Amino acid sequence: MSPNLRIAYRFLTAKKRAMLMSLSCIVLGVGLFIVTQATTSGFEKFFIRTILGTNGAVRIEDKMQDTMRSMEVGGYGSGFEIKQSEGYKYIEGIEEPKLVIDALKQFPNVMAVSEVVYGSVVIKSSFKNESVKVYGVNIEDHMRVSELGNQIVRGDLSTFSSTPSGALLGMEMSRRMQLDVGDSFILEASGEQRRYRVSAIYETGVSDIDKVRLYLNMGEARSLLKKTTGASFLQVNLIDKDRAQEDAYRMSEVTQHSAKAWQDREKSWLQAFAALGLSSAITVSVFTLIAGLAMFNTLAMMVMEKTKEIAILRSMGYTREDITQIFLWQAVIVLFIGSALGMLFGATVTYIVDNIPLTITGIFKTETFVVSWNIWHYAAATSTAVVMVMLASLVPARRAARLEPGDVIRGTAQ
């Protein structure tokens, strides 16, 4: 142990109560920072998994067509025109889905593509009638771009794929219509009514999906909706989901169809999660700020009380840098112990929170708190504590270094 560190430890133990206050605030600040970030990012990542498992990473929709206008040059009747682009006109749907799918599969980041046909219909049961949206899919393809297979809560997909008149209903829709697996119901579209049977019931936890989305086999959906060709949209699954925006832009350029990444589709929710994470981090950082102020006050008082000791050290040959190091070492010791205990406290509380029952449905479905175990939460919490405490400790440390032995002896030290 270096002499400076040994002296710092001696000074530190002389102010046990004050240092314990700073230590406890650092522990609380670091620990609660970790817990709040773990829960916020945990729910955000769970929301992202739910959205990716339901609506895919990228959605290819309407065809884009350049719109041009002509401007005559040289006066009326000159016969010379300049065409100017005014943007894009969107044509609903995808006319040649097979060609677009072949083009999409050339992208190295594309894992799978599913063709979807959808339209609005009326569902009728013995209980009530409601307007819903029918999604026609090839179930094998759609399972590769979604988590539909893992979202089935009753029934099974094999029955759906082998039964032309089978249907998949959302949990909330089945409750509202009082339908269960094996029950029959009627779909009405364009004045035509057809009877179907519930093959399975799925639950995504997203209320807007579970209460209005009904899956049919592709052939049956085309027949019911009178859409014998084309597709309403293509759902794309990617290997690296974080590259969705970059890939969507390139897909739009290549296919000349609108391509929307999941980050753009769910921009408002992602911004809300980011704002929540920032606000919680600022709130719990108050504990670290208090720790910094406590450290400042403690070291400032110590400088006033230890002027004679400082004068003796200077007379013995200790430089100003040595005195500064002695006082900063005290902050470092408290920071090291506080950060270590704070990370242990944060990990323990995060583990406890992870096992607390909590039923949530609406934007996703979970039965417990969702946490994210991320090393960067610990790094950010520790960095925040280091910056606040060290900045607060720097002022009294520099003040101690400016003390001169002669001023202390004469009683004129400031």
N, C-alpha and C positions, 0 to 999 in steps of 0.2 A: 504494500500500500504506500503510495507516494505521500510525502509530508503534507502537501496541500489537501489531499483527500482525508488524511487523518485528522487534521485540524478542522476541516469542514464537518466531519462526523462528530467531533467534540462539541462544536458550536451547535450542531443540530440537536443533539441530545439534551442540550441546556434549555431548549424551547420545545419540549415534548408536546404540550397541549396545543400550541399554535400549529406545529407541524402536523399533528394528527388531524386537525381540522382541514388543512390543505390536502392531506392524504385522503381523507374520507370524501371530499368533494371530487378529487380526481377519480377515485374508484367509481363513484356514482355517475360522473360525467361520461367516462369511458364505457362503463357497463351499459347505461341506458342508451347511449348513442348506438352501441352494437345491437341492442334489442330492437329499438325502433326501426333501424335500417334493415334488420333481418326480417321483421314482419312486413314492412312496407314493400321491400323488393320481393319477398316471398309471394305476397298476394299479386304483385304485378306479373311475376313470371308465371304464376298459375293462371292468371287471366290470359296471358299470351298463349300458353299451351292450349287453353280451352278454345280460343279464337282460331288458332292454327289447326286444331283438331276438328273444327266445325266448318270454317269457311276457307281453309287453305291459306298458303303463303301469298299467292298471287291469283287474281281473278281476271281472265280475259273476257271482255264483253263486246261492246258495239264496234262495228267497223268504222274506221275513220276515212273520210273522203275530203280532199282539198276543195275549198270553195274559192272560185275565182270571179272577178268582176272585170268588165272591159271598160277602158277609158279611151275615147277617140282623141287622136292627136292631129293637129293641123286644121281644126275646124270641122263643121258638120259636113258629112259627105265626102271626106277626104279618103276614106277607106283604110286608114292606118290606125290600128288599135294597139294598146298595151294592156295586157292582162295582169292584174294584181291579185295576189293571194290575200284572202281575208281570214284565214284560219281553217278550222276543220268542221265538217258536218258529220254528225254521228248517225249511222244507220243501225237501227236496233237489231241485235242478235248477230249470229255468226253464220254466214251462208254456207261456207265450206269447212265444217269443223275438222274433217279428216286431214285436209291439207294444212290447216293451222296446227293441229296436233303433231303432225310429222315435222313441221318447222320447230315447234317448241321442244321436241325431243332431241334436237340437235344441240341444245344448250347444255353444257357440261354440268350445270348445277341443278338441272331438272331431274327429279326423282320419278314423278308420275303425273299423268294428266287425266282428268275425268270430264267427260262430256255431260252437260246437264241441260234439260229442258224444263221450264217451269211456267206456271200460269195460275191465275186465281180461279177458284171453284167454290162451290157451297157444299159443305158436308152436312149430312142429315142423319140423325140417329133417332131412336124412339124418345130421346130426352129433349133435344133441341137442335136448331140449325145454326150454323155459323159459316162465315167466310174464311177460307184458309188458302194456303198456297201449296200446289202440288209440285214436287220436284221429281222429274223422271231421271233415273240414273241406271247405269250398268254397275251393279253392286260390286263386282270384283274390282273394277277400275276405281270406284268411289272409295272403297275401303283403303286403297293405297294413297289417297290424298286427304283422308280424314281419319278421325278416331271413332267412326260410327260403330265399328265392331266392338269397341270397348265401352260404348255408351248404351248398349242394350241392357235394360234392367228386367224385362220379362219377354219370354218367347225366344226365338233364335232366327238368325239370318238365313239359314239353309231353307227354312220353310218359305221365307219371302222369295228367295231366288228361284225356287222350284214351283212356285204358285203364281201364275200370271195375274190373278186377281188379288194377290196379297198386297198389304200396305204396311208401312212403318209409321206409327204415330208418336208424337212427342208426349211425354208424361203429362204435362199440363193440359194438352189437348184431350187426352184420354179421360182425364178427370172431369173436364168441363162437359164432355160429350157422354160421360158415363159408359165408356167402352173399355173392354179388356181383351186380352189375347183370345182369338177365336170368335169374337163378336163380329157381326156384319153391319155395314152402314152403306149409305148411298152418297155418291158424288154427283153433283149436277154442274155441267158446263155447257154453255151455248144451248140451253134448253133441253139437253140430253141428260138422262139419268142412268147411272150404272152402279151396280152393287159390288162392294169389295169386302174383304175380310181382314181383320187385324192379325198380321203374322207376328209382329213383335212391337214392343214399346221401348223407345230410347229416351234418355235424359241427358242433355248437355249441361243443364243448370242455367243456361241463358234463357230467360223468360220469353224474350221476343222470338226465339226460335222454337222452343218447346210447345208454344201454344198455337203456332200458325203453320209450321212446316210439316208436310206429309210426303213421304217417299213412296213412289210407285216404280215398277220396272219400266225401263225406257220405252219398250214397245207399247205398253198399255198407256203410258203417259202421252205418247205421240198421238195415239188413237183418240184418247179422251179430249186432248187440247187441240186436236186438228192441226198438229204441227208435224207433218210427215217428213220434212227435211230441215236441215240446219240445227242450230243449238242456241239456247238462250245465253249460255256462258260456258267457259271452260275453267275448272278449278285445278290449280297447279300446286304440286307439293315440291319443295326444294330441299336439297341436301343441307345447305347452309342458309337458314332462315333469315339471318341478319343481312344477307345480300339481296333481299327481296326488292328493295327500291331500285338498286342498280340493274338487276335483271329485268324488272318490270319496264324500265325505260328502254332497254335494248329489245325486249319482246315487242313493245309497241312499235318501235322503228322497223323491225323485221316483218311482223305480221300485219302491220297497218290496222291494228285493232287496239281499242282502249285496254290498257293493262294497269291494274291497281294493286299495289303492294299492301300487305297487312298493316304496315306502319302508317300508311296514309288513310286506310279505311278506319282505323281505330285511333286516329291522332288525338281526339279530344280526351279519350280515356287515358292514353299514355301520358298526356300532359298533366292530367289530374293526379296520376300516380307520382309523377316527377315532382309536382308542387307539394304533394303530401310528404314525400321523402325529405324535401328541402326544409319544409316548415318544422317537421319533427326534429331534424338535425339541429336547426337553429334553437329550438326550444330546449332540448336537453343539453346543448352546449353552454347554457346558463350555469350549470353546475361547474363546468370547467372554468368559466369566467370567474366564478366565485373563488375557485381554487387559486387562480392567478392573483386575484386581489388579496386573498389571505396570505399568499406567499410574499407579495409585495409588502404588505403591512408587517409581517413577521421579520423579514430581512431588514426593513427600514428601522424597526425597533432594535434589532440586533446590532445594527451599525452604531446606533446611539449608545447602546449599553456596552459595546465592545471597543470603544475608542482607544482605551488604554492598551488592550491586547493588540489592536491593530498597530498602534504606535510602537510597541515592543517588537512586533514582527518586522515592521519597516526598519527599525534600528538594527535588527539582526541581519539585514540584507535582503529581505523579501521585497521584490519589486511590485509595482502597481499591478502588473499582469498576474502576479502570484495572489495578491489580495482579491482581485476580481475572480480568479479561478476558485478561491476558497468559498466565496459566497455563491458562485454559480454551481459549484459541486453540491452544495446543499439542495438546490433546486433539482439537480439531476438525480440525486439519491431518492428524493421524495417522488419525483416523476417515474423513476424506474419501478419502485415498489408499487406506487399507485396504479401505473399502467398494467403491470403484471396482475395485480389483484382485480383491477377493473375488467381485464379481458376474461379472467376466470369467472368473475361475477356475471359478466355479459353472456358467456357461454352457458353457464348454469341456468340463468333465467330464460335464455332462448330455448334451451332444452325443455324446461318446464312449460313454457308457453306453447311449444310445439305439440304438447300432449293435452292441452286444454280443449274440451269439447266446444265446438262452435258451428252451428248449422247456418250456412249461407246459401241462398239461391237468388238468382236475378241476373247477375252478370257472369257468374260461374257457380259451381256447386262444390261445397266442401263440408265435411263434418267436424273438422278441427281447424285450429289456427294453422296457417301456412307460413313457414319461415324459410329463409334462404341462408345456407351456411356458406359465407363468402369471406375469404381472407382479407379482401379489400375493406370490408366493414371494420375489421380490427385495425388495419393500417390507418384508415381515415380517422377513427376515434383517437388513436394514439397520437397521430400527427396534430390533431386539433389541440390536444392537451399539451403537447410539447411547445407548440407555437405560443399559446396563451400564457403558460407558466414561465417559460424562458424569457419572453418579452417583459413580463411583469417583474422578473428577478433581475433583469439587466440594469435597471435604474439604481436600485440600492447597492448593487455590486460595484458599479462605477463610482458611486458616491463614496463607498468605503475605500476604493483605490486612490481617491484624491486626497485622503487625509494625510497630513504631514506630521511627523513626530514632534517637531518644534511647536506647531500650533496646538497639539494636544497638551503639551507641557505648560504652555502659556495660557491654556484655556480658551483659545480663540478659534478652535476647530469648528468648521461649519458643516 
